[in-house]
Amino acid sequence: MSKQMSRLVKFGIVGMFNTVADFVVFALLSAAGMTVLPAQWISYGCGMVNSYMWNRNWTFRDSRSQDSREALRFILVNLAAFTAAAAILDWLYGHMNVSLPVCKLIATSASVLINYLGSRFLVFHTSDKGVKSYEN
């Protein structure tokens, strides 16, 4: 399997775990009586932290030391992906009369693509040219 395909598969696996973490934290906070919006922000944040750790250490295998700029870039990439997905969802569903499941699928696909490319090139700076690979 190529390095790019391996990273994409790993990124998808991490994404599934992020979704589970998000849902579990949200369910626990909701069951504890927290209102919906604070529970959503906290659970989404937990998913982002999980994503950052796993993608940094497994998907992209970044051996450089962490710094606050990297974390900020990661947050900005995630916000860009989230914003793009929301805009696509709103536009397709609200203005183009496309069914909600199809809108969600398209918006999520765009979000995953933005997140992957942003993580690879802006956050973790992985490249297959002239860079020692740490993948097995």
FENTASUL-V7116 format. One record per run of one state. SS is the DSSP state (hx for helix, st for strand, lp for the rest). FROM is the first residue (numbers start at 1). TO is the last residue. If there is no record, write none. Layout:
BEGIN
<<SS & FROM & TO> <SS & FROM & TO>>
END
This chain:
BEGIN
<<lp & 1 & 2> <hx & 3 & 31> <lp & 32 & 35> <hx & 36 & 59> <lp & 60 & 67> <hx & 68 & 95> <lp & 96 & 99> <hx & 100 & 123> <lp & 124 & 136>>
END
